[in-house]
Amino acid sequence: MISGTSERAWKPWEAGGRLVPADVIERLRELLAWRQAAIDATLARIGLASELHGEPAGSRLIWYARM
């Protein structure tokens, strides 16, 4: 459930049959911003750990452009 919205309500939005309400759009934008902040913080910590300690022997970090 997003923004108190049921699956029955959002299915038509996904299909393009109805416009998504402004409050739902805003909540999704907030969630996307939160997600990006978490990713950025994680990347910064990984970078710092690599700088301080290097990569563990026999391992390599693999970065994917997309999941």
N, CA, C and O of each residue as an XYZ file, in Angstrom:
268
protein
N       0.837     -1.171      0.000
C       0.000      0.000      0.000
C       0.889      1.244      0.000
O       1.827      1.338      0.792
N       0.605      2.165     -0.859
C       1.355      3.417     -0.936
C       0.384      4.566     -0.727
O      -0.627      4.677     -1.420
N       0.705      5.419      0.241
C      -0.124      6.588      0.509
C      -1.563      6.185      0.831
O      -2.503      6.906      0.497
N      -1.732      5.028      1.483
C      -3.054      4.562      1.848
C      -3.888      4.099      0.668
O      -5.117      4.105      0.736
N      -3.237      3.700     -0.407
C      -3.925      3.351     -1.647
C      -3.923      1.841     -1.849
O      -2.893      1.186     -1.690
N      -5.064      1.303     -2.194
C      -5.195     -0.137     -2.395
C      -4.712     -0.546     -3.788
O      -4.569      0.281     -4.689
N      -4.469     -1.844     -3.930
C      -4.072     -2.380     -5.232
C      -5.151     -2.113     -6.278
O      -4.845     -1.806     -7.430
N      -6.398     -2.232     -5.875
C      -7.509     -1.984     -6.795
C      -7.469     -0.562     -7.360
O      -7.854     -0.341     -8.509
N      -7.011      0.391     -6.569
C      -6.926      1.782     -7.031
C      -5.727      1.994     -7.948
O      -5.838      2.679     -8.965
N      -4.574      1.408     -7.594
C      -3.380      1.734     -8.384
C      -3.218      0.929     -9.654
O      -2.468      1.336    -10.541
N      -3.892     -0.194     -9.770
C      -3.793     -0.968    -11.018
C      -4.165     -0.128    -12.246
O      -3.434     -0.171    -13.236
N      -5.279      0.642    -12.227
C      -5.596      1.482    -13.390
C      -4.553      2.570    -13.644
O      -4.355      2.981    -14.787
N      -3.886      3.038    -12.587
C      -2.831      4.045    -12.786
C      -1.684      3.429    -13.568
O      -1.170      4.027    -14.513
N      -1.288      2.222    -13.162
C      -0.195      1.535    -13.867
C      -0.532      1.283    -15.325
O       0.332      1.381    -16.197
N      -1.782      0.959    -15.583
C      -2.209      0.655    -16.949
C      -2.411      1.916    -17.788
O      -2.629      1.834    -18.997
N      -2.338      3.084    -17.143
C      -2.516      4.334    -17.876
C      -3.972      4.718    -18.060
O      -4.280      5.637    -18.818
N      -4.880      4.017    -17.368
C      -6.300      4.296    -17.515
C      -6.787      5.494    -16.722
O      -7.811      6.090    -17.057
N      -6.053      5.852    -15.665
C      -6.417      7.001    -14.832
C      -5.157      7.729    -14.418
O      -4.080      7.136    -14.347
N      -5.295      9.023    -14.143
C      -4.165      9.813    -13.665
C      -3.850      9.464    -12.211
O      -4.749      9.182    -11.419
N      -2.576      9.487    -11.879
C      -2.146      9.236    -10.505
C      -2.370     10.525     -9.707
O      -1.958     11.596    -10.153
N      -3.009     10.444     -8.542
C      -3.250     11.634     -7.731
C      -1.939     12.283     -7.262
O      -0.922     11.611     -7.090
N      -1.992     13.582     -7.065
C      -0.799     14.354     -6.693
C      -0.169     13.864     -5.394
O       1.058     13.836     -5.289
N      -0.978     13.471     -4.390
C      -0.403     13.031     -3.120
C       0.370     11.725     -3.281
O       1.370     11.504     -2.598
N      -0.091     10.870     -4.174
C       0.610      9.615     -4.424
C       1.911      9.889     -5.172
O       2.940      9.288     -4.861
N       1.879     10.771     -6.135
C       3.096     11.156     -6.865
C       4.129     11.724     -5.897
O       5.307     11.373     -5.962
N       3.686     12.598     -5.004
C       4.611     13.201     -4.037
C       5.220     12.144     -3.117
O       6.418     12.178     -2.836
N       4.399     11.211     -2.650
C       4.917     10.153     -1.772
C       5.929      9.285     -2.493
O       6.958      8.928     -1.919
N       5.656      8.943     -3.737
C       6.619      8.154     -4.513
C       7.925      8.921     -4.703
O       9.006      8.336     -4.624
N       7.830     10.212     -4.951
C       9.058     11.024     -5.085
C       9.847     11.037     -3.784
O      11.076     10.977     -3.799
N       9.141     11.116     -2.655
C       9.822     11.054     -1.355
C      10.528      9.710     -1.170
O      11.667      9.659     -0.706
N       9.849      8.633     -1.533
C      10.455      7.307     -1.409
C      11.660      7.153     -2.325
O      12.659      6.548     -1.936
N      11.576      7.694     -3.536
C      12.710      7.640     -4.457
C      13.895      8.440     -3.923
O      15.041      8.011     -4.050
N      13.624      9.596     -3.329
C      14.701     10.408     -2.754
C      15.347      9.685     -1.580
O      16.569      9.700     -1.433
N      14.522      9.047     -0.739
C      15.051      8.282      0.391
C      15.935      7.140     -0.101
O      17.019      6.909      0.435
N      15.462      6.425     -1.129
C      16.222      5.315     -1.697
C      17.567      5.791     -2.238
O      18.596      5.158     -2.003
N      17.552      6.910     -2.965
C      18.797      7.423     -3.534
C      19.765      7.846     -2.442
O      20.969      7.621     -2.562
N      19.251      8.460     -1.372
C      20.112      8.853     -0.251
C      20.750      7.620      0.393
O      21.925      7.652      0.759
N      19.990      6.542      0.531
C      20.535      5.307      1.106
C      21.613      4.714      0.194
O      22.647      4.247      0.671
N      21.370      4.734     -1.102
C      22.376      4.227     -2.058
C      23.634      5.073     -2.003
O      24.741      4.536     -1.960
N      23.477      6.394     -2.004
C      24.636      7.286     -1.960
C      25.453      7.087     -0.690
O      26.683      7.069     -0.734
N      24.761      6.937      0.449
C      25.465      6.718      1.717
C      26.216      5.393      1.703
O      27.342      5.312      2.193
N      25.608      4.369      1.152
C      26.255      3.057      1.066
C      27.482      3.108      0.166
O      28.532      2.565      0.509
N      27.351      3.758     -0.980
C      28.502      3.886     -1.882
C      29.647      4.654     -1.229
O      30.814      4.308     -1.408
N      29.313      5.690     -0.476
C      30.351      6.463      0.211
C      31.068      5.599      1.246
O      32.290      5.671      1.374
N      30.323      4.793      1.976
C      30.941      3.913      2.986
C      31.808      2.843      2.340
O      32.887      2.529      2.842
N      31.346      2.288      1.241
C      32.157      1.292      0.528
C      33.439      1.933      0.023
O      34.517      1.352      0.142
N      33.326      3.124     -0.539
C      34.509      3.829     -1.028
C      35.501      4.108      0.080
O      36.703      3.912     -0.097
N      35.009      4.565      1.225
C      35.888      4.851      2.364
C      36.561      3.579      2.868
O      37.757      3.579      3.158
N      35.798      2.501      2.973
C      36.381      1.236      3.436
C      37.458      0.757      2.473
O      38.492      0.247      2.904
N      37.225      0.917      1.176
C      38.236      0.508      0.193
C      39.484      1.362      0.318
O      40.600      0.852      0.223
N      39.302      2.670      0.531
C      40.458      3.561      0.696
C      41.259      3.207      1.936
O      42.489      3.185      1.897
N      40.575      2.932      3.031
C      41.255      2.656      4.292
C      41.865      1.265      4.363
O      42.946      1.086      4.925
N      41.173      0.274      3.794
C      41.588     -1.106      3.999
C      41.903     -1.868      2.716
O      42.430     -2.979      2.769
N      41.587     -1.285      1.574
C      41.763     -2.001      0.322
C      40.692     -3.072      0.180
O      39.855     -3.249      1.066
N      40.725     -3.767     -0.916
C      39.770     -4.851     -1.127
C      40.335     -6.133     -0.518
O      41.544     -6.360     -0.558
N      39.468     -6.966      0.041
C      39.950     -8.233      0.597
C      40.645     -9.066     -0.485
O      40.239     -9.059     -1.647
N      41.683     -9.773     -0.087
C      42.427    -10.611     -1.031
C      41.483    -11.593     -1.710
O      40.644    -12.219     -1.062
N      41.633    -11.716     -3.014
C      40.842    -12.674     -3.761
C      39.422    -12.241     -4.049
O      38.616    -13.033     -4.536
N      39.110    -11.001     -3.754
C      37.746    -10.540     -4.046
C      37.811     -9.265     -4.866
O      38.824     -8.565     -4.890
N      36.724     -8.988     -5.524
C      36.644     -7.789     -6.338
C      35.202     -7.288     -6.308
O      34.258     -8.066     -6.446
N      35.050     -5.995     -6.128
C      33.716     -5.408     -6.188
C      33.306     -5.256     -7.644
O      34.043     -4.697     -8.456
N      32.142     -5.753     -7.956
C      31.620     -5.646     -9.316
C      30.459     -4.673     -9.291
O      29.527     -4.833     -8.503
N      30.507     -3.671    -10.144
C      29.475     -2.655    -10.203
C      28.636     -2.841    -11.446
O      29.162     -2.979    -12.550
N      27.349     -2.844    -11.264
C      26.419     -2.965    -12.379
C      25.740     -1.615    -12.612
O      25.344     -0.943    -11.659
N      25.609     -1.226    -13.857
C      24.926      0.015    -14.172
C      23.435     -0.095    -13.852
O      22.800      0.888    -13.471
N      22.889     -1.293    -14.008
C      21.472     -1.536    -13.728
C      21.320     -2.850    -12.990
O      22.148     -3.752    -13.115
N      20.268     -2.940    -12.235
C      19.958     -4.194    -11.544
C      19.039     -5.005    -12.403
O      18.646     -6.106    -12.017
